C-alpha cells in the first residue's frame, strides 16, 4: 500500500507523556461516591471494585507496553469524504491470502482483535492451514479511537459502510470478506448491500435480531429462542438509552473523569462476558480491558463513539421510547415497539451476500429473524464465550471464520 498519497498516511500511536501524567493525577484525585450496602453489582459497578481497578490503572498498568503492542502492526489514516479513518493493515505472508475486514463494536476498538491477528493472517505459524490465510484490514469505526473527529451528523451504519467500501477499493481489494460483531453487525450487512459484487461473504457474531410486527413471528420459538427473546426484553438498556438519546450530555462526565469512563465501560464487560456471574477480568484480561478504556480516554471519544446509537436508534428506529416488548400497547398499530417506517432496525432489503452467524452463550440472536434479513448459509451455536468473543475465546472465533470462508471463497 502506498503511504504518500494526499488522502492516506502512515500512522503510529504516540500518546504524549503529559496526557499520561494527567490521567494519573485525575485517578489519584477521584471524588468517590457513597453506595448502598449489600447491593453488589445490581445497581452498577461497586465502589470497592472500581477503586481497586482504578488504582491498578494508575500504578501498575503500563500503557507504553500496550501502545508498543499496537504499534507492532502497520497503521494508516485515510481521509474519505472528509472523514479520517484509522486502520491496521496486516498483510499475510501467504501470497494467496484473501482480504478480510474486521469490524468492532461499542465499547470496543481495534484492540479487540489483537489475539486473532496472528492466527488469521499467518495460520502456518499458528498450527493452521496456510490456505486459510487473510490479509487483514482493521479500522476504527468513525467516531471511535483515532477515526476522529466525526465529519458531521448522519454517521450511521449505512454511511460508515459506504466509507469502508471506498477504503477497501483504495487498498486495491477487488474481492473481500467481512467479519463483524456488535456495531459491526450493523455495518457489515450494509457493506454487502452497497458492494455485493466485491463482498465475498459476511461473518457475524454478537448479532441482534428483532421482531418487526409480522403476524406469527413469535409463534413456534424454541425454548432457547424464547429465553433469548425474554433476555432482550429484560435487558437493562440504561447505557443504550443515554447513548442514543443524549450522547453529548453523557460525554461531559465521561470525557472529564477517567473513573467515570472506566465505570461506564467496565460495566459492559461485566454484564456481557462469560461467565455471567464472574468479574470482567474472568473473561478478558485486566490489561486488555484497560487498553480499551485507555484508548477511549486518550482519544476523548466517549461522545463521538456514542453517536452511532443516536443515528441508528433515536433518530431512525424507535417509536416507543426504546420498548423492546412484543406489545407496545393496544393502539391498533404495530405490535412491536419498533418503527417499520424505514429505520435500520426494521426489516428492509434482504441481504444477498452469503452470511455466516456465530452465536455465543450471551447472544440473543434468533435464527428465523436473521434468515428473514440475511442470506444465511452458515450457522453455529457455542456453549461458551460471551459478547466479546475475539477477546474471550479467540480460538472459537478464528475457527469459525475459517470454516465459513472455506465455504464461500
C-alpha positions in Angstrom: 0.0 0.0 0.0 1.3 3.4 -0.9 2.0 5.8 2.0 2.5 9.0 0.2 -0.9 9.9 -1.2 -2.5 13.1 -0.1 -5.5 11.3 1.5 -3.7 8.3 3.1 -0.8 8.5 5.5 1.1 6.2 7.8 0.2 6.4 11.5 1.8 5.5 14.8 0.3 5.8 18.2 2.3 8.1 20.5 0.4 9.4 23.4 2.2 12.4 24.9 3.6 11.9 28.4 1.6 14.9 29.6 -1.6 13.0 28.9 -0.4 10.0 30.9 0.6 12.3 33.8 -2.8 14.0 33.6 -4.6 10.6 33.7 -2.6 9.5 36.7 -3.3 12.8 38.5 -7.1 12.6 37.8 -7.2 9.0 39.0 -5.5 10.0 42.2 -7.9 12.9 42.8 -11.1 11.0 42.1 -14.0 12.1 44.2 -15.6 8.8 45.2 -19.4 8.5 45.9 -21.0 6.5 48.7 -23.0 3.4 47.9 -25.8 1.4 49.5 -24.6 -1.5 51.5 -25.1 -5.1 50.2 -26.3 -4.3 46.7 -23.3 -5.7 44.9 -23.4 -5.2 41.1 -27.2 -4.9 40.9 -27.2 -1.1 40.8 -23.9 -0.5 38.9 -20.2 -1.0 39.5 -19.4 -1.4 43.2 -17.1 1.3 44.7 -14.7 -1.2 46.3 -14.2 -3.0 43.0 -13.7 0.2 41.0 -11.4 1.8 43.5 -9.0 -1.2 43.2 -9.2 -1.3 39.4 -8.6 2.5 39.1 -5.6 2.2 41.4 -4.2 -0.7 39.3 -4.7 1.6 36.2 -2.8 4.4 37.9 0.1 2.5 39.5 0.5 -0.9 37.7 -0.9 -0.8 34.2 1.8 0.1 31.7 0.3 2.0 28.7 3.6 2.2 26.9 3.8 -1.6 26.7 0.4 -1.9 25.1 1.0 1.1 22.9 4.0 -0.7 21.6 2.0 -3.9 21.0 -0.5 -1.9 18.9 2.4 -0.3 17.0 3.8 -3.7 16.0 1.1 -3.6 13.3 1.2 -1.3 10.3 -1.3 1.6 10.7 -2.7 4.2 8.4 -5.2 7.0 8.3 -7.2 7.6 5.2 -9.4 10.6 4.5 -12.6 9.7 2.7 -15.3 12.3 2.1 -13.9 14.4 4.9 -13.8 11.6 7.4 -10.5 10.3 8.8 -10.4 6.6 9.1 -7.7 4.9 11.1 -6.9 1.3 10.4 -4.5 -1.5 10.9 -3.4 -3.2 7.7 -1.7 -6.5 8.3 -0.6 -8.3 5.2 -0.3 -12.1 5.3 3.0 -13.8 4.4 0.8 -16.1 2.2 0.6 -14.6 -1.3 -2.8 -16.1 -2.0 -4.4 -14.8 1.2 -7.9 -13.4 1.0 -8.6 -9.8 2.2 -10.8 -9.7 5.3 -12.2 -6.6 7.1 -12.7 -6.9 10.8 -15.3 -4.5 12.4 -15.6 -3.9 16.1 -18.4 -2.7 18.3 -19.0 -0.5 21.3 -17.3 -0.2 23.8 -14.5 -1.7 21.7 -12.0 -0.8 19.0 -9.1 -2.2 17.1 -7.6 -3.6 20.4 -10.5 -6.2 20.3 -8.8 -8.1 17.6 -5.2 -8.3 18.8 -5.4 -12.0 19.7 -6.8 -13.1 16.3 -4.4 -11.1 14.1 -1.7 -13.7 14.1 -3.9 -16.8 13.6 -5.9 -15.2 10.8 -3.1 -13.6 8.9 -0.4 -16.3 9.4 -2.1 -19.6 10.1 1.0 -21.5 9.1 2.8 -20.1 12.2 -0.1 -20.9 14.5 -0.6 -24.5 13.6 -3.2 -23.9 10.9 -3.6 -24.4 7.1 -1.9 -21.6 5.1 -4.9 -21.8 2.7 -6.9 -20.1 5.4 -4.7 -17.0 5.5 -6.2 -13.5 5.3 -4.8 -10.0 4.6 -6.4 -8.0 7.5 -7.9 -4.5 7.4 -9.0 -3.5 10.9 -10.5 0.0 11.1 -11.5 2.2 14.0 -15.1 2.9 13.1 -15.8 6.7 12.5 -16.1 8.4 15.9 -14.0 5.7 17.6 -10.4 5.7 18.5 -8.3 7.7 16.0 -11.0 7.9 13.4 -11.9 11.3 14.6 -13.3 13.9 14.6 -16.6 12.9 13.1 -17.2 14.7 9.8 -20.7 15.7 10.9 -24.1 14.3 11.9 -25.6 11.4 9.9 -22.7 8.9 10.5 -24.9 5.9 10.8 -24.2 2.3 9.7 -25.1 3.0 6.1 -22.7 5.9 5.8 -19.9 4.1 7.7 -20.4 1.2 5.3 -20.1 3.5 2.3 -16.8 4.9 3.6 -15.4 1.4 4.3 -16.4 0.2 0.8 -14.3 3.1 -0.6 -11.4 2.2 1.7 -11.3 -1.4 0.5 -11.3 -0.1 -3.1 -8.5 2.3 -2.4 -6.5 -0.6 -0.9 -6.9 -2.4 -4.2 -9.0 -5.3 -2.9 -11.3 -6.5 -5.7 -12.9 -9.2 -3.6 -13.0 -9.3 0.2 -14.8 -10.7 3.2 -16.1 -9.0 6.3 -16.2 -10.1 10.0 -18.1 -8.0 12.5 -19.7 -8.0 15.9 -22.0 -5.7 17.8 -21.9 -2.4 15.8 -20.0 -4.3 13.1 -23.1 -6.4 12.6 -25.0 -3.3 11.5 -22.2 -2.0 9.3 -21.1 -5.3 7.6 -24.5 -6.1 6.1 -24.8 -2.6 4.8 -21.5 -3.0 3.0 -22.8 -6.2 1.5 -25.9 -4.3 0.2 -23.8 -1.5 -1.2 -21.0 -3.6 -2.7 -22.4 -7.1 -3.4 -20.1 -7.6 -6.4 -17.0 -7.3 -4.2 -18.0 -8.7 -0.8 -17.4 -12.5 -0.9 -19.0 -13.2 2.4 -20.0 -11.7 5.8 -19.4 -13.4 9.1 -21.2 -12.0 12.2 -21.2 -12.7 15.9 -23.0 -10.8 18.7 -25.7 -10.2 16.1 -29.0 -8.7 17.3 -32.3 -9.6 15.6 -35.7 -8.1 16.1 -39.3 -8.9 15.5 -40.9 -6.4 13.1 -44.6 -6.9 13.8 -45.4 -9.6 11.3 -48.2 -12.0 12.2 -47.0 -15.2 13.7 -43.3 -14.2 14.0 -43.3 -15.1 17.7 -45.1 -18.4 17.2 -43.1 -21.6 17.5 -39.9 -20.2 19.0 -37.8 -22.9 20.5 -37.2 -22.9 24.3 -33.7 -21.4 23.7 -35.1 -18.8 21.4 -37.8 -17.9 23.9 -35.1 -17.4 26.6 -33.2 -15.1 24.2 -36.3 -13.1 23.4 -37.1 -12.7 27.0 -33.5 -11.7 27.7 -33.8 -8.9 25.1 -37.0 -7.7 26.8 -35.4 -7.8 30.3 -32.1 -6.3 29.2 -31.0 -3.2 31.3 -30.6 -0.8 28.4 -29.8 2.3 30.5 -26.5 2.8 28.7 -28.2 2.5 25.4 -30.9 5.0 26.2 -28.3 7.5 27.3 -26.1 7.0 24.2 -29.0 7.1 21.8 -30.9 10.0 23.4 -28.4 12.3 24.9 -24.8 11.3 23.8 -23.5 14.9 24.1 -24.7 15.3 27.7 -23.3 12.0 28.8 -20.0 12.8 27.2 -19.2 15.6 29.7 -18.9 13.3 32.7 -17.1 10.6 30.7 -14.7 13.0 29.0 -13.7 14.7 32.2 -13.4 11.8 34.6 -11.3 8.7 33.8 -13.1 6.8 36.6 -16.4 7.7 35.1 -15.2 6.4 31.7 -13.8 3.3 33.3 -17.1 2.5 35.1 -19.2 3.1 32.0 -17.2 0.6 30.0 -16.3 -2.0 32.6 -19.9 -2.5 33.5 -20.5 -3.8 29.9 -17.6 -6.2 30.2 -19.1 -7.4 33.5 -22.5 -7.8 32.0 -21.7 -9.4 28.7 -18.7 -11.7 29.3 -18.7 -15.4 30.1 -19.1 -16.5 32.9 -22.1 -14.2 33.6 -21.6 -14.3 37.4 -17.8 -13.7 37.2 -15.8 -10.5 37.2 -14.9 -8.8 33.9 -11.3 -10.0 34.2 -12.5 -13.6 34.5 -13.4 -13.3 30.8 -10.9 -10.8 29.5 -7.5 -9.9 30.8 -7.5 -6.8 33.0 -4.7 -5.2 30.9 -6.7 -5.7 27.7 -9.8 -4.1 29.3 -7.7 -1.1 30.4 -6.1 -0.8 27.0 -9.5 -0.5 25.5 -10.6 2.1 28.2 -7.3 4.0 27.8 -7.9 4.4 24.1 -11.3 5.9 24.7 -9.8 8.2 27.3 -6.8 9.4 25.4 -8.7 9.9 22.2 -11.6 11.7 24.0 -14.2 9.6 22.1 -16.8 8.9 24.7 -19.2 11.3 23.0 -18.4 10.6 19.3 -18.4 6.8 19.7 -21.9 7.1 21.2 -23.3 9.0 18.2 -23.9 5.7 16.2 -26.6 4.9 18.7 -28.3 8.2 18.2 -28.1 7.8 14.4 -29.4 4.2 14.3 -31.8 4.2 17.2 -33.1 7.5 18.4 -33.1 9.3 15.0 -34.3 6.3 12.9 -35.8 3.4 14.5 -37.5 3.5 17.9 -41.1 4.6 18.1 -41.9 3.6 21.7 -39.1 5.1 23.8 -37.0 2.1 23.2 -39.7 -0.5 24.1 -38.4 -4.0 23.2 -41.6 -5.7 24.3 -43.7 -7.7 21.9 -46.7 -5.4 22.6 -46.2 -1.7 22.8 -49.6 -1.0 23.9 -53.0 -1.9 22.3 -53.2 1.1 20.0 -54.1 -0.9 17.0 -50.7 -0.2 15.4 -47.5 -2.2 15.0 -47.4 -5.0 17.6 -43.8 -4.3 18.5 -42.1 -1.3 19.8 -40.2 -0.9 16.5 -40.9 1.6 13.8 -41.3 -0.1 10.4 -41.1 3.1 8.5 -37.6 2.6 7.2 -35.3 2.6 10.2 -32.3 0.2 10.1 -33.8 -1.9 12.9 -36.8 -2.8 10.7 -36.8 -5.4 8.0 -35.9 -3.8 4.7 -34.0 -5.0 1.7 -32.8 -8.6 2.3 -29.0 -9.0 2.0 -27.8 -11.3 -0.8 -24.2 -11.8 0.2 -23.6 -15.2 1.8 -23.6 -14.7 5.6 -22.4 -16.8 8.5 -23.6 -16.4 12.1 -21.8 -17.5 15.2 -23.9 -17.5 18.4 -22.2 -17.4 21.8 -23.8 -18.1 25.2 -24.6 -14.4 25.7 -26.1 -13.7 22.3 -29.8 -13.2 21.8 -29.8 -14.0 18.0 -32.9 -15.7 16.8 -32.3 -17.6 13.6 -35.7 -17.1 11.8 -35.4 -13.3 12.1 -31.8 -13.5 11.0 -32.8 -15.5 7.9 -35.5 -13.1 7.2 -33.0 -10.3 6.7 -29.8 -12.1 5.5 -28.7 -14.8 3.2 -27.6 -17.2 5.9 -25.5 -20.1 4.7 -23.6 -21.0 7.9 -24.9 -21.1 11.5 -23.1 -22.3 14.6 -24.0 -22.1 18.3 -21.5 -22.2 21.0 -21.6 -23.5 24.6 -19.1 -20.9 25.9 -17.9 -17.4 25.2 -19.6 -14.1 25.6 -20.3 -10.9 23.6 -16.6 -10.0 23.1 -15.6 -13.3 21.5 -12.4 -12.1 19.8 -11.0 -11.3 23.3 -12.8 -14.0 25.3 -12.4 -17.1 23.1 -10.3 -16.1 20.1 -9.8 -19.7 19.1 -13.6 -20.2 18.6 -13.9 -17.1 16.5 -10.8 -17.9 14.4 -12.0 -21.5 13.8 -15.5 -20.4 12.7 -14.2 -17.6 10.5 -12.0 -20.1 8.7 -14.9 -22.6 8.4 -17.2 -20.1 6.9 -14.9 -18.6 4.4 -13.8 -22.1 3.2 -17.5 -22.3 2.1 -17.7 -19.0 0.2 -14.2 -18.3 -1.1 
